[in-house]
Amino acid sequence: MDRKDTDPNDAAHARRQAVIDRMLHDALTSVTRHALPSHYALPADIRRTVDRLLAKADAERRTALTYDDLEEALPPRDVTAEDLEAIFWVLAEYGIEVEEG
């Protein structure tokens, strides 16, 4: 029998590596299942809305915007729940929250 086959450190290393591999697989699987649209995948008018909101937050050095700010930036069409979710998601990626005014 090889010394390698009986070395407890090799068995411990193999167990740790199996745990790490499983965690990595789970993390990558969950990301692909719950991926939301990126900024560049949004419709043009929603992308402009996000850009306006980000510019406002940057100009005023704020990490939170109000619902009034959001309302002013929205396009003049009916905005779907998915559009709003995407806006909130992208803003959150930049560390911006939307809260009561």
Residue, then its C-alpha position, 0 to 999 in steps of 0.5 A: m500500500d502506498r503511503k499516500d493512501t494511508d496518510p490522514n492529511d490526504a483524506a482530510h484534504a479530499r474531504r475539504q476539496a469535496v465540500i468546496d466543490r459542492m459549495l461552488h457548484d451550488a453558488l453557480t447554480s443559484v446565480t444562473r437560476h435567479a439572474l436578473p437583467s443587467h443594465y445593458a439588457l434593459p429596454a432603452d427607456i428603462r436604461r435611460t431611467v436608471d441612468r438619470l437616477l444614477a446621475k442624480a444620486d451621484a450629483e447629490r452624493r446620495t445613497a438613497l433616492t425617493y419615490d418622487d425621484l423615481e416617478e420623475a425619471l420614469p418614461p411616459r409609458d405604463v411601466t411593468a412590475e418587471d421594469l420596476e424590479a429591474i430598476f431597483w435591482v440595478l440601483a441596488e447593484y450601485g448601492i442606491e436605495v429607493e425610500e419614502g421621501 
